[in-house]
């Protein structure tokens, strides 16, 4: 059997808010949820499970590879909602996108403070 990525748990202050943020941004349908998890499923089947841990949330980095059309729509939503964003992970180029690795990219934070990256071309 080959190895594929199946799921991850993403810490959230409000699991419903975080799941809704990603569903709207990435244009994903609702997925079945259970127990302490509010879930969304990516088009490749990977499950993102949002949960509210009883500890301080440490920032993590999550990068999503999207096509050019979705990037345009998602970036427009970030701008319309006034979400601060940067062209670089060091947050030195605010309000911009980048053209690294032959595509485009943008960095921003989700409702829980995680560093999120959208890219249109994979690094490798």
MMTF fields as JSON, N, C-alpha, C and O atoms, coordinates in Angstrom:
{
  "mmtfVersion": "1.0.0",
  "mmtfProducer": "UNKNOWN",
  "numBonds": 495,
  "numAtoms": 496,
  "numGroups": 124,
  "numChains": 1,
  "numModels": 1,
  "chainsPerModel": [1],
  "groupsPerChain": [124],
  "chainIdList": ["A"],
  "bondAtomList": [4, 2, 8, 6, 12, 10, 16, 14, 20, 18, 24, 22, 28, 26, 32, 30, 36, 34, 40, 38, 44, 42, 48, 46, 52, 50, 56, 54, 60, 58, 64, 62, 68, 66, 72, 70, 76, 74, 80, 78, 84, 82, 88, 86, 92, 90, 96, 94, 100, 98, 104, 102, 108, 106, 112, 110, 116, 114, 120, 118, 124, 122, 128, 126, 132, 130, 136, 134, 140, 138, 144, 142, 148, 146, 152, 150, 156, 154, 160, 158, 164, 162, 168, 166, 172, 170, 176, 174, 180, 178, 184, 182, 188, 186, 192, 190, 196, 194, 200, 198, 204, 202, 208, 206, 212, 210, 216, 214, 220, 218, 224, 222, 228, 226, 232, 230, 236, 234, 240, 238, 244, 242, 248, 246, 252, 250, 256, 254, 260, 258, 264, 262, 268, 266, 272, 270, 276, 274, 280, 278, 284, 282, 288, 286, 292, 290, 296, 294, 300, 298, 304, 302, 308, 306, 312, 310, 316, 314, 320, 318, 324, 322, 328, 326, 332, 330, 336, 334, 340, 338, 344, 342, 348, 346, 352, 350, 356, 354, 360, 358, 364, 362, 368, 366, 372, 370, 376, 374, 380, 378, 384, 382, 388, 386, 392, 390, 396, 394, 400, 398, 404, 402, 408, 406, 412, 410, 416, 414, 420, 418, 424, 422, 428, 426, 432, 430, 436, 434, 440, 438, 444, 442, 448, 446, 452, 450, 456, 454, 460, 458, 464, 462, 468, 466, 472, 470, 476, 474, 480, 478, 484, 482, 488, 486, 492, 490],
  "bondOrderList": [1, 1, 1, 1, 1, 1, 1, 1, 1, 1, 1, 1, 1, 1, 1, 1, 1, 1, 1, 1, 1, 1, 1, 1, 1, 1, 1, 1, 1, 1, 1, 1, 1, 1, 1, 1, 1, 1, 1, 1, 1, 1, 1, 1, 1, 1, 1, 1, 1, 1, 1, 1, 1, 1, 1, 1, 1, 1, 1, 1, 1, 1, 1, 1, 1, 1, 1, 1, 1, 1, 1, 1, 1, 1, 1, 1, 1, 1, 1, 1, 1, 1, 1, 1, 1, 1, 1, 1, 1, 1, 1, 1, 1, 1, 1, 1, 1, 1, 1, 1, 1, 1, 1, 1, 1, 1, 1, 1, 1, 1, 1, 1, 1, 1, 1, 1, 1, 1, 1, 1, 1, 1, 1],
  "groupList": [{"groupName": "UNK", "atomNameList": ["N", "CA", "C", "O"], "elementList": ["N", "C", "C", "O"], "formalChargeList": [0, 0, 0, 0], "bondAtomList": [1, 0, 2, 1, 3, 2], "bondOrderList": [1, 1, 2], "singleLetterCode": "X", "chemCompType": "L-PEPTIDE LINKING"}],
  "groupTypeList": [0, 0, 0, 0, 0, 0, 0, 0, 0, 0, 0, 0, 0, 0, 0, 0, 0, 0, 0, 0, 0, 0, 0, 0, 0, 0, 0, 0, 0, 0, 0, 0, 0, 0, 0, 0, 0, 0, 0, 0, 0, 0, 0, 0, 0, 0, 0, 0, 0, 0, 0, 0, 0, 0, 0, 0, 0, 0, 0, 0, 0, 0, 0, 0, 0, 0, 0, 0, 0, 0, 0, 0, 0, 0, 0, 0, 0, 0, 0, 0, 0, 0, 0, 0, 0, 0, 0, 0, 0, 0, 0, 0, 0, 0, 0, 0, 0, 0, 0, 0, 0, 0, 0, 0, 0, 0, 0, 0, 0, 0, 0, 0, 0, 0, 0, 0, 0, 0, 0, 0, 0, 0, 0, 0],
  "groupIdList": [1, 2, 3, 4, 5, 6, 7, 8, 9, 10, 11, 12, 13, 14, 15, 16, 17, 18, 19, 20, 21, 22, 23, 24, 25, 26, 27, 28, 29, 30, 31, 32, 33, 34, 35, 36, 37, 38, 39, 40, 41, 42, 43, 44, 45, 46, 47, 48, 49, 50, 51, 52, 53, 54, 55, 56, 57, 58, 59, 60, 61, 62, 63, 64, 65, 66, 67, 68, 69, 70, 71, 72, 73, 74, 75, 76, 77, 78, 79, 80, 81, 82, 83, 84, 85, 86, 87, 88, 89, 90, 91, 92, 93, 94, 95, 96, 97, 98, 99, 100, 101, 102, 103, 104, 105, 106, 107, 108, 109, 110, 111, 112, 113, 114, 115, 116, 117, 118, 119, 120, 121, 122, 123, 124],
  "secStructList": [7, 7, 7, 7, 7, 7, 3, 3, 3, 3, 3, 7, 1, 1, 2, 2, 2, 2, 2, 2, 2, 2, 2, 2, 2, 2, 6, 7, 7, 5, 7, 7, 7, 5, 6, 6, 5, 3, 3, 3, 3, 7, 6, 6, 1, 7, 3, 3, 3, 3, 3, 7, 7, 1, 1, 7, 7, 7, 7, 7, 3, 3, 3, 3, 3, 7, 7, 2, 2, 2, 2, 2, 2, 2, 2, 2, 2, 2, 2, 2, 6, 6, 7, 7, 3, 3, 1, 1, 6, 6, 1, 7, 1, 5, 6, 7, 7, 5, 7, 4, 4, 4, 1, 7, 3, 3, 3, 3, 3, 7, 6, 6, 7, 7, 3, 3, 3, 3, 3, 1, 1, 7, 7, 7],
  "xCoordList": [0.834, 0.0, 0.873, 1.846, 0.537, 1.279, 0.845, -0.189, 1.62, 1.328, 0.593, 1.024, -0.511, -1.23, -1.573, -1.657, -1.769, -2.143, -3.643, -4.38, -4.12, -5.541, -6.252, -7.299, -5.711, -6.381, -5.417, -4.353, -5.828, -5.098, -6.093, -7.176, -5.722, -6.539, -5.939, -4.742, -6.779, -6.35, -6.984, -8.207, -6.144, -6.638, -7.343, -6.869, -8.479, -9.273, -9.817, -10.093, -9.969, -10.651, -12.144, -12.807, -12.667, -14.074, -14.079, -13.89, -14.294, -14.168, -15.149, -14.81, -16.358, -17.34, -16.887, -16.988, -16.388, -15.909, -14.744, -14.714, -13.79, -12.625, -13.029, -12.568, -13.886, -14.334, -15.088, -14.879, -15.949, -16.703, -15.75, -15.945, -14.731, -13.739, -13.097, -13.014, -12.644, -11.986, -12.973, -12.642, -14.172, -15.183, -15.477, -15.52, -15.681, -15.996, -14.8, -14.941, -13.634, -12.444, -12.094, -11.786, -12.141, -11.722, -12.883, -12.697, -14.086, -15.281, -15.516, -15.66, -15.552, -15.728, -17.095, -17.583, -17.718, -19.015, -18.823, -17.722, -19.9, -19.866, -19.578, -19.939, -18.933, -18.642, -19.251, -19.463, -19.535, -20.056, -19.07, -17.859, -19.592, -18.779, -19.248, -20.375, -18.383, -18.745, -17.926, -16.84, -18.47, -17.759, -17.247, -17.992, -15.987, -15.378, -14.864, -14.239, -15.117, -14.575, -15.635, -16.732, -15.287, -16.038, -15.129, -14.007, -15.61, -14.764, -15.042, -16.164, -13.999, -14.147, -13.275, -12.258, -13.678, -12.917, -12.455, -13.248, -11.157, -10.589, -10.944, -11.346, -10.799, -11.201, -10.411, -10.878, -9.214, -8.429, -8.757, -8.114, -9.757, -10.182, -9.583, -10.026, -8.595, -7.982, -9.009, -9.7, -9.096, -10.033, -9.314, -8.295, -9.849, -9.364, -10.367, -11.552, -9.884, -10.745, -10.43, -9.343, -11.38, -11.196, -11.699, -12.807, -10.878, -11.217, -10.736, -9.821, -11.361, -11.028, -10.27, -10.886, -8.946, -8.174, -8.228, -8.392, -8.091, -8.129, -6.768, -6.438, -5.988, -4.662, -4.508, -5.307, -3.474, -3.184, -2.798, -2.005, -3.353, -3.095, -1.754, -1.485, -0.935, 0.342, 0.16, -0.447, 0.677, 0.535, 1.191, 2.305, 0.478, 0.992, 0.916, 0.264, 1.58, 1.538, 0.856, 1.198, -0.115, -0.827, -0.814, -1.206, -0.366, -0.309, -1.255, -1.294, -2.015, -2.992, -2.647, -2.473, -2.55, -2.317, -3.676, -4.517, -3.892, -5.17, -4.916, -3.807, -5.938, -5.761, -5.858, -6.253, -5.501, -5.458, -6.821, -6.901, -7.881, -9.215, -9.627, -10.138, -9.408, -9.758, -8.877, -9.357, -7.606, -6.724, -7.306, -7.378, -7.721, -8.291, -9.513, -9.639, -10.412, -11.632, -11.318, -11.88, -10.426, -10.065, -9.35, -9.608, -8.466, -7.754, -8.731, -8.605, -9.685, -10.705, -11.482, -11.782, -11.813, -12.533, -11.682, -12.194, -10.387, -9.5, -9.527, -9.637, -9.426, -9.417, -10.768, -10.815, -11.854, -13.201, -13.459, -14.126, -12.938, -13.158, -12.133, -12.18, -11.208, -10.203, -9.222, -8.687, -8.979, -8.043, -6.616, -6.251, -5.824, -4.442, -3.704, -3.862, -2.904, -2.184, -0.846, -0.612, 0.029, 1.39, 1.86, 1.33, 2.86, 3.463, 4.539, 5.007, 4.934, 6.06, 5.755, 4.951, 6.398, 6.128, 6.68, 6.263, 7.596, 8.139, 7.226, 7.489, 6.159, 5.164, 5.784, 5.456, 6.68, 7.329, 6.72, 7.006, 5.874, 5.268, 3.745, 3.102, 3.167, 1.725, 0.924, 1.361, -0.27, -1.191, -0.776, -1.302, 0.169, 0.681, 0.566, 0.335, 0.733, 0.915, 2.315, 2.984, 2.758, 4.079, 3.953, 2.888, 5.055, 5.111, 6.26, 7.027, 6.364, 7.423, 7.108, 5.942, 8.133, 8.021, 7.152, 6.527, 7.109, 6.36, 4.858, 4.115, 4.404, 2.979, 2.764, 3.577, 1.666, 1.366, 1.126, 0.756, 1.336, 1.121, 0.746, 1.002, 0.131, -0.238, -0.268, -0.593, 0.076, 0.083, -0.906, -1.047, -1.592, -2.53, -2.768, -2.255, -3.546, -3.849, -5.323, -6.184, -5.597, -6.985, -7.536, -6.803, -8.809, -9.39, -8.679, -8.782, -7.97, -7.241, -5.811, -5.088, -5.388, -4.036, -3.011, -1.818, -3.438, -2.5, -2.058, -2.823, -0.817, -0.267, -0.708, -0.338, -1.494, -2.042, -1.391, -1.129, -1.139, -0.534, -1.374, -1.73, -1.679, -2.29, -1.268, -0.665, -1.055, -0.111, -0.776, -1.662, -0.33, -0.888, 0.039, -0.373, 1.268, 2.205, 2.938, 3.298, 3.163, 3.91, 5.366, 5.896, 6.001, 7.414, 8.315, 9.326, 7.963, 8.777, 7.993, 8.507],
  "yCoordList": [-1.186, 0.0, 1.241, 1.317, 2.205, 3.461, 4.307, 4.04, 5.31, 6.185, 7.418, 8.064, 7.733, 8.968, 9.635, 8.978, 10.935, 11.677, 11.577, 11.83, 11.207, 10.957, 12.058, 12.529, 12.491, 13.528, 14.18, 13.647, 15.352, 16.028, 16.784, 17.148, 17.016, 17.804, 19.197, 19.36, 20.196, 21.589, 22.228, 22.265, 22.727, 23.378, 24.679, 25.437, 24.927, 26.118, 26.705, 25.971, 28.015, 28.649, 28.357, 28.127, 28.373, 28.07, 27.171, 27.639, 25.889, 24.911, 25.172, 24.963, 25.625, 25.918, 27.103, 27.071, 28.148, 29.333, 28.973, 29.391, 28.206, 27.839, 26.979, 27.21, 25.987, 25.131, 25.955, 25.776, 26.841, 27.701, 28.595, 28.774, 29.149, 29.986, 29.226, 29.743, 28.002, 27.215, 26.744, 26.732, 26.358, 25.945, 27.081, 26.869, 28.285, 29.426, 29.836, 30.093, 29.897, 30.32, 29.359, 29.786, 28.056, 27.044, 26.42, 25.477, 26.964, 26.52, 25.019, 24.297, 24.568, 23.154, 22.909, 23.748, 21.778, 21.468, 21.027, 20.663, 21.068, 20.561, 19.063, 18.366, 18.585, 17.16, 16.678, 17.478, 15.379, 14.866, 15.143, 15.001, 15.53, 15.8, 14.9, 14.404, 14.686, 13.837, 14.229, 14.8, 13.911, 14.148, 15.563, 16.524, 15.687, 17.004, 17.626, 18.686, 16.989, 17.445, 18.058, 17.521, 19.186, 19.737, 19.534, 20.039, 18.801, 18.342, 19.059, 19.486, 19.18, 19.505, 18.518, 18.051, 18.207, 17.253, 17.936, 18.535, 17.834, 18.401, 17.514, 16.364, 18.033, 17.289, 16.002, 15.096, 15.902, 14.669, 13.663, 12.618, 13.981, 13.07, 13.335, 12.735, 14.207, 14.505, 15.201, 16.124, 14.748, 15.296, 16.262, 15.915, 17.476, 18.443, 18.434, 18.7, 18.127, 18.013, 19.149, 19.199, 20.048, 21.189, 20.832, 20.317, 21.106, 20.806, 21.938, 22.679, 22.064, 23.125, 22.512, 22.027, 22.529, 21.902, 22.757, 23.974, 22.123, 22.853, 23.456, 23.581, 23.823, 24.407, 25.606, 25.808, 26.391, 27.523, 26.993, 26.059, 27.584, 27.132, 27.672, 28.871, 26.783, 27.157, 27.268, 26.394, 28.331, 28.534, 27.393, 26.967, 26.922, 25.934, 26.549, 27.574, 25.923, 26.383, 25.325, 24.144, 25.764, 24.877, 25.519, 26.676, 24.777, 25.28, 24.47, 23.242, 25.171, 24.543, 24.86, 26.02, 23.821, 23.957, 24.088, 23.197, 25.194, 25.463, 25.828, 26.223, 25.697, 26.102, 27.628, 28.306, 28.145, 29.595, 30.253, 31.332, 29.624, 30.209, 30.301, 31.332, 29.225, 29.262, 30.267, 30.962, 30.361, 31.345, 32.743, 33.522, 33.06, 34.384, 34.649, 35.723, 33.675, 33.856, 33.944, 34.784, 33.082, 33.091, 34.398, 34.987, 34.838, 36.092, 37.268, 38.166, 37.264, 38.32, 38.309, 39.37, 37.114, 37.018, 37.554, 38.26, 37.225, 37.758, 39.283, 39.922, 39.852, 41.314, 41.906, 42.894, 41.316, 41.809, 41.779, 42.666, 40.769, 40.628, 41.397, 41.377, 42.073, 42.855, 42.01, 42.463, 40.782, 39.897, 40.28, 40.286, 40.597, 40.98, 39.814, 38.665, 40.111, 39.063, 39.605, 40.813, 38.653, 39.005, 38.142, 37.059, 38.643, 37.884, 36.936, 36.074, 37.083, 36.317, 35.815, 36.413, 34.715, 34.16, 35.023, 34.86, 35.923, 36.81, 38.016, 38.826, 38.132, 39.204, 40.586, 41.534, 40.689, 41.965, 42.649, 43.815, 41.913, 42.473, 42.411, 41.579, 43.296, 43.254, 43.65, 44.46, 43.049, 43.406, 42.944, 43.432, 42.004, 41.533, 40.017, 39.319, 39.525, 38.103, 37.934, 38.917, 36.689, 36.443, 35.611, 35.083, 35.512, 34.695, 33.692, 33.498, 33.069, 32.088, 30.751, 30.417, 30.003, 28.623, 28.509, 27.473, 29.561, 29.513, 29.666, 29.435, 30.049, 30.244, 31.477, 32.401, 31.482, 32.598, 32.065, 30.905, 32.913, 32.518, 33.7, 34.853, 33.39, 34.409, 33.757, 32.578, 34.546, 34.103, 34.948, 36.144, 34.326, 35.025, 34.149, 33.033, 34.653, 33.865, 33.488, 34.257, 32.286, 31.834, 32.354, 32.996, 32.09, 32.617, 32.18, 32.872, 31.068, 30.6, 31.125, 30.864, 31.86, 32.407, 31.544, 31.84, 30.475, 29.638, 30.366, 31.13, 30.121, 30.708, 29.856, 28.686, 30.444, 29.736, 30.251, 31.446, 29.35, 29.699, 29.077, 27.9, 29.869, 29.367, 29.491, 30.551, 28.411, 28.442, 27.806, 26.96, 28.23, 27.678, 26.67, 25.997, 26.553, 25.561, 24.922, 25.619, 23.619, 22.986, 23.419, 23.799, 23.359, 23.734, 22.758, 23.164, 21.489, 20.466, 19.82, 18.933],
  "zCoordList": [0.0, 0.0, 0.0, 0.75, -0.828, -0.828, 0.362, 0.973, 0.685, 1.814, 1.309, 0.354, 1.955, 1.675, 2.997, 4.035, 2.948, 4.146, 4.304, 3.352, 5.503, 5.714, 6.484, 6.038, 7.643, 8.421, 9.404, 9.718, 9.877, 10.939, 11.801, 11.342, 13.044, 13.958, 14.023, 14.26, 13.811, 13.863, 15.096, 15.231, 15.985, 17.198, 16.833, 15.987, 17.477, 17.2, 18.495, 19.443, 18.54, 19.674, 19.593, 20.605, 18.342, 18.067, 16.842, 15.719, 17.06, 15.967, 14.836, 13.671, 15.153, 14.108, 13.26, 12.034, 13.92, 13.204, 12.286, 11.128, 12.792, 11.978, 10.79, 9.672, 11.022, 9.915, 8.872, 7.672, 9.316, 8.396, 7.58, 6.377, 8.232, 7.562, 6.401, 5.287, 6.662, 5.617, 4.549, 3.364, 4.957, 3.963, 2.999, 1.787, 3.521, 2.665, 1.818, 0.623, 2.427, 1.699, 0.572, -0.541, 0.862, -0.101, -0.876, -1.645, -0.661, -1.384, -1.233, -2.22, 0.01, 0.308, 0.932, 1.689, 0.629, 1.249, 2.704, 3.117, 3.457, 4.831, 4.808, 3.86, 5.848, 5.983, 7.298, 8.209, 7.406, 8.681, 9.822, 9.654, 10.958, 12.145, 13.267, 13.242, 14.258, 15.39, 16.605, 16.495, 17.753, 19.009, 19.135, 18.943, 19.454, 19.664, 18.364, 18.397, 17.231, 15.955, 15.042, 14.892, 14.44, 13.317, 12.115, 12.087, 11.128, 10.029, 8.719, 8.447, 7.919, 6.5, 5.741, 6.254, 4.529, 3.731, 2.455, 1.728, 2.196, 0.979, -0.209, -0.028, -1.407, -2.599, -2.795, -3.485, -2.2, -2.325, -1.223, -1.119, -0.402, 0.655, 2.015, 2.995, 2.121, 3.415, 4.304, 3.872, 5.539, 6.498, 7.434, 8.03, 7.561, 8.547, 9.684, 9.483, 10.879, 12.044, 13.018, 13.592, 13.199, 14.082, 15.47, 15.622, 16.491, 17.876, 18.763, 18.405, 19.92, 20.877, 22.052, 23.001, 21.997, 23.083, 24.351, 24.276, 25.503, 26.779, 27.142, 28.321, 26.14, 26.358, 25.43, 24.515, 25.68, 24.802, 23.416, 23.3, 22.393, 21.024, 20.545, 20.623, 20.057, 19.46, 17.956, 17.337, 17.368, 15.935, 15.155, 15.457, 14.161, 13.215, 11.822, 11.623, 10.871, 9.484, 8.637, 8.7, 7.842, 6.927, 5.547, 5.396, 4.542, 3.168, 2.297, 2.377, 1.465, 0.58, -0.863, -1.235, -1.665, -3.098, -3.769, -3.652, -4.468, -5.126, -6.584, -6.943, -7.42, -8.816, -8.929, -7.98, -10.078, -10.271, -10.067, -9.48, -10.537, -10.395, -8.932, -8.495, -8.171, -6.75, -6.019, -5.123, -6.378, -5.756, -5.945, -4.994, -7.171, -7.443, -6.574, -5.985, -6.494, -5.703, -4.207, -3.504, -3.723, -2.303, -1.946, -0.896, -2.811, -2.541, -2.518, -1.685, -3.415, -3.426, -2.11, -1.563, -1.595, -0.322, 0.831, 1.699, 0.845, 1.883, 1.867, 2.913, 0.684, 0.548, 0.952, 1.685, 0.484, 0.81, 2.304, 2.837, 2.987, 4.427, 5.255, 6.485, 4.579, 5.289, 6.08, 7.092, 5.627, 6.323, 5.935, 4.759, 6.952, 6.725, 6.071, 6.481, 5.06, 4.338, 3.858, 3.809, 3.504, 3.131, 1.966, 1.719, 1.262, 0.171, 0.683, -0.061, 1.939, 2.473, 3.88, 4.595, 4.276, 5.608, 6.744, 7.891, 6.453, 7.481, 7.724, 8.612, 6.935, 7.051, 6.846, 7.56, 5.868, 5.554, 4.334, 4.062, 3.596, 2.385, 2.511, 1.871, 3.339, 3.571, 2.332, 1.515, 2.222, 1.152, -0.226, -1.225, -0.299, -1.589, -1.699, -0.711, -2.924, -3.191, -3.759, -4.078, -3.885, -4.463, -5.738, -6.058, -6.443, -7.668, -7.556, -8.499, -6.402, -6.157, -6.824, -7.039, -7.144, -7.632, -8.886, -9.112, -9.696, -10.944, -10.793, -11.747, -9.622, -9.383, -8.529, -8.533, -7.801, -6.901, -5.503, -5.326, -4.516, -3.135, -2.272, -2.618, -1.133, -0.156, 1.227, 1.369, 2.237, 3.631, 4.428, 4.176, 5.392, 6.258, 7.477, 7.555, 8.428, 9.63, 9.649, 9.223, 10.153, 10.296, 11.627, 12.379, 11.935, 13.176, 14.46, 15.473, 14.448, 15.636, 15.676, 16.639, 14.646, 14.616, 13.924, 13.992, 13.252, 12.51, 11.242, 10.654, 10.83, 9.61, 8.424, 8.319, 7.542, 6.404, 5.124, 4.987, 4.205, 2.927, 1.813, 1.87, 0.822, -0.41, -1.505, -1.671, -2.272, -3.395, -4.614, -4.49, -5.786, -7.018, -7.689, -8.634, -7.229, -7.754, -6.578, -5.629, -6.623, -5.508, -5.531, -6.575, -4.385, -4.274, -5.023, -5.596, -5.024, -5.69, -6.812, -7.494]
}
